Amino acid sequence: MKENSHSFKKGFVAGIPLVIGYFPVAMAFGLLAKTVNISLLDSCLFSLIVFAGASQFMALDLIKAGIATVDIVLATFLLNLRHLMMSASLAVRLTDVKKSWLPFIAFGITDESFSVASLQQGKLSVPFLLALQGFSYISWVGGTFAGYLLGTALPLSVQSALGVGLYAMFTAILVPEIKKSANILCLALIAGVIYAANSYFQVLPSGWSLIISIIFASLAGLFLLNDEAREGQL
């Protein structure tokens, strides 16, 4: 594939599946934010500023549980650390890019947009990424707004079903990786056991259960995934 084929139009077309997927999940977020008594303005600011579905759903759960703001911010930071590696991976594939565009591209990276971009052949262009990420962003923010205003008009059964949006999102991210590697399953189990143990024995405040799980599972991943990478090179 030629470099100039990564045009704005191609980025828009590549982002259509993301737009279709993001809108209903964002509606679920908007509806859930309303049930947690977060205002329309704050709910939209959530999506406008954070733009990270899993983190936003997690934050709602932590807010509902009465967790301290500092703990919520720290948990969100740790959950989103993976985006640093995604940004670095895409940065080396950009061609003729002005540094002023990099913050916008880095902000727009999500698990799904990174997957689409990383599957492209050759160098990437700024117009392609801006289209891919920009239309996804508009879909996410628009879905949040629509969910907050229109979500309560949906049947109660549908509203209840939207409550599993967080778990569905995590499952969609995790299951494909588990199919590729048993070590990923092991890491998920380690994180789950640590979270459950801390929640049961209450060794640390409840807001730290997720944070400790992320830290220890990440440390375990350094060894398990590095060993797997070395085996793949043999």
KAURVEN-V700038 format. One record per residue. N is the residue number from 1. NEAR is the number of other C-alpha atoms within 8 Angstrom. Layout:
n=[N:N]
near=[NEAR:NEAR]
//
This chain:
n=[1:2:3:4:5:6:7:8:9:10:11:12:13:14:15:16:17:18:19:20:21:22:23:24:25:26:27:28:29:30:31:32:33:34:35:36:37:38:39:40:41:42:43:44:45:46:47:48:49:50:51:52:53:54:55:56:57:58:59:60:61:62:63:64:65:66:67:68:69:70:71:72:73:74:75:76:77:78:79:80:81:82:83:84:85:86:87:88:89:90:91:92:93:94:95:96:97:98:99:100:101:102:103:104:105:106:107:108:109:110:111:112:113:114:115:116:117:118:119:120:121:122:123:124:125:126:127:128:129:130:131:132:133:134:135:136:137:138:139:140:141:142:143:144:145:146:147:148:149:150:151:152:153:154:155:156:157:158:159:160:161:162:163:164:165:166:167:168:169:170:171:172:173:174:175:176:177:178:179:180:181:182:183:184:185:186:187:188:189:190:191:192:193:194:195:196:197:198:199:200:201:202:203:204:205:206:207:208:209:210:211:212:213:214:215:216:217:218:219:220:221:222:223:224:225:226:227:228:229:230:231:232:233:234]
near=[5:6:9:6:7:12:10:11:8:10:15:12:8:9:14:9:7:10:12:9:8:12:13:9:11:15:15:15:13:17:15:11:13:12:7:9:6:9:8:9:6:8:14:12:9:10:13:8:6:8:11:9:8:9:10:13:11:10:10:11:8:11:11:8:6:6:11:8:6:6:10:13:8:9:11:11:8:10:9:10:8:7:10:8:8:10:10:8:8:12:7:6:9:11:7:5:9:6:6:5:9:9:8:7:12:8:6:10:12:8:8:7:12:11:8:9:10:8:6:7:6:8:8:14:14:10:10:15:14:11:13:14:13:10:11:13:10:8:12:14:12:10:15:18:13:11:14:15:8:8:13:10:5:8:7:7:6:8:13:8:8:9:9:8:12:11:7:8:9:9:8:8:9:8:8:8:9:11:7:6:8:8:10:9:9:8:12:9:8:10:12:9:8:11:12:9:9:12:10:6:6:9:6:7:7:9:11:10:14:9:11:10:13:11:9:9:12:9:8:9:10:8:8:9:9:9:8:9:8:8:7:6:5:4]
//
